[in-house]
Amino acid sequence: MQDRLDMSVIFNAAIDIVTPASPYRQMEDLERAAKLLRDSDVDMVLVDCKGYTFQLKELVQKF
């Protein structure tokens, strides 16, 4: 019997687009990244930084 969960089954997805955008830099950088993701027709956006606020989340959703 297998004790560990096979994570490759759960995370069986391709990452097509990766774009950096720091919340500590110019707002234009975030807008550029959000537009790139919009134009790429992505299904999901993941932001991973303590510096992202609800206002920045709304900015990304706007695009």
C-alpha positions as MATLAB code, in Angstrom:
seq = 'MQDRLDMSVIFNAAIDIVTPASPYRQMEDLERAAKLLRDSDVDMVLVDCKGYTFQLKELVQKF';
ca = [
       0.000    0.000    0.000;
       1.233    3.457   -0.846;
       1.414    5.784    2.163;
       2.112    8.977    0.250;
      -0.229   10.783   -2.093;
       0.959   10.937   -5.705;
       1.110   14.722   -6.216;
       1.760   14.333   -9.949;
      -1.854   13.255  -10.335;
      -3.185   16.296   -8.490;
      -0.939   18.820  -10.232;
      -1.160   17.447  -13.750;
      -1.275   20.811  -15.509;
       0.937   22.722  -17.896;
       2.276   26.166  -17.144;
       2.111   28.109  -20.349;
       2.841   31.687  -19.327;
       5.060   32.993  -16.541;
       5.635   36.711  -16.156;
       7.324   38.510  -13.272;
       5.757   41.564  -11.678;
       6.889   42.915   -8.331;
       4.425   44.820   -6.139;
       7.388   46.914   -4.991;
       8.107   48.406   -8.413;
       6.228   50.662  -10.810;
       2.491   50.084  -11.245;
       3.117   50.002  -15.001;
       5.045   46.735  -14.543;
       1.992   45.120  -12.968;
      -0.273   46.482  -15.681;
       2.069   45.143  -18.368;
       2.068   41.697  -16.770;
      -1.726   41.734  -16.346;
      -2.213   42.697  -20.006;
       0.171   39.960  -21.131;
      -1.805   37.391  -19.165;
      -5.101   38.750  -20.518;
      -3.862   38.615  -24.094;
      -2.592   35.068  -23.531;
      -6.087   33.932  -22.481;
      -4.911   32.208  -19.306;
      -7.324   30.309  -17.079;
      -5.673   31.136  -13.774;
      -3.343   33.754  -12.331;
      -1.218   32.969   -9.289;
       0.464   35.763   -7.380;
       2.851   34.742   -4.642;
       4.217   37.612   -2.591;
       3.394   39.165    0.760;
       3.423   42.554   -0.927;
       0.328   41.946   -3.032;
      -2.683   43.816   -1.684;
      -6.391   43.681   -2.487;
      -5.896   46.795   -4.626;
      -3.286   44.983   -6.719;
      -5.595   41.977   -6.991;
      -8.314   44.263   -8.351;
      -5.833   45.747  -10.822;
      -4.996   42.308  -12.202;
      -8.689   41.347  -12.353;
      -9.451   44.571  -14.228;
      -7.373   43.402  -17.172;
];
